[in-house]
């Protein structure tokens, strides 16, 4: 993840760029399509476990970085 980009931004971009229908994502990940739709519209956040399921589907990972200081 690049500095200045939130985890939500990265996940939204991956979902949008995948071109997959929300129903297909629901079937592949177990995350309800209504939750995905509300997340994509910015109406609600995803629970961490659901975000992890989607991130794993897209091959995304969270890594620690050292702060320069």
N, C-alpha and C positions, 0 to 999 in steps of 0.2 A: 504494500500500500504506500502510495506516495504521500509525503507530508502535505497536510492541508486537506486531505481527502478522508472523510469519515468511513467507518466500516459500512454504514448504511449506504453511502454514495457508491462504494465499490460494488456492493451487492445489488443495488438497483441497476447499475450499469450492466452487470453480468446478466441479470434477468432480462433487461430490455434488449441487449445485443443477441441474446440466445434465439430470439424469435419464437420461443416456445409458448404455446397457449398455457394459460394458468391451470387449466384442467390437466394438461400433460405434466406440468411441474408438480401438481398435487399428487398425481399417480406415481411419479418418479421419486418424490421425496417424503410424502406423507404430510406435507404442510398444506393446510386447507387453502383452496384458491381464494376464498373470501379474505383470508388473512393476507395473502400475497397482494391481492388487489388493493386493499386498504393501505398496505405498506407502500406500494408503488405510487399511490396517489398522495402519500405523505400524511394520511389521516391517522395512522397509528404506527407504533414501532412493533417489531417482532420480538417475541420472547427469545432469549438467548439460545435455547435448545432448538428452536425453529430456524433461527438464523444460521446455526451450525449445520443443520441438515441441508439447507440451501447452499451454503458455502461449500460443503463437502461435495455436493452434486456438481458444482462448477469448478472444483479443484482449487478453491481459494483457501488460504490459510492466514492466520494471524501470527505474526512473528514479533518478538521483542527486538527493539532497536536501542542502541545506546544513544543517550542524549549527549550532545556535544556541549561541553560547558566548561 
